[in-house]
Amino acid sequence: MTEKKLITSDGGPVIIDATTMTEKESALIALAERKSNPPEQIDNSSLYAGSPMFFYCKICEGTIVLPESFTCAVPKLCVECNFLKEMGWLD
């Protein structure tokens, strides 16, 4: 039995066969889900000393958590969006 999945598009909802979905399609669907449900942002200045620092992805607003002692540049993209960028799948 094949698994069906509902996807919304400009032309309205479309049912596709999820077993034939490519990795790109499933990654872009996951991106759309992350964009539609961003996490509540945390104010780092309200945290105790030594608490991890919270940063947010420039594309999906997903959380990037780093230790307070992190000394390199803060990543601008979360792991998932960075993968999409490296694969050339972002518009």
C-alpha positions, -999 to +999 in steps of 0.1 A: +000+000+000+014+034-009+014+063+015-004+094+004+006+129+015-014+162+012+006+192+000-007+227-005+004+247-035-006+279-053-032+258-072-047+244-040-041+211-021-026+182-040-023+146-029+009+129-039+024+095-036+048+099-006+068+069-016+080+086-048+088+119-030+124+130-036+147+141-008+145+176-021+107+177-020+105+163+016+132+188+027+113+217+012+081+205+029+099+203+062+112+239+056+077+251+050+065+235+082+094+251+102+086+285+087+049+282+095+056+273+132+086+293+144+097+288+181+091+315+207+123+337+208+142+339+240+159+371+252+195+361+260+198+391+284+172+376+307+191+344+312+215+335+340+253+338+335+266+305+320+233+298+303+234+287+266+229+315+241+199+313+217+202+326+181+178+322+152+181+309+116+178+337+090+156+315+068+132+295+090+137+312+124+147+279+139+167+279+171+205+277+171+217+270+207+254+277+215+273+276+248+279+310+263+317+304+259+313+301+221+340+323+206+336+318+168+311+336+145+275+327+151+260+306+123+234+324+103+216+292+093+204+262+112+217+227+102+187+219+081+187+252+062+225+251+058+220+216+041+194+231+018+217+259+008+247+236+002+225+214-021+213+245-040+177+238-031+168+273-017+153+298-041 
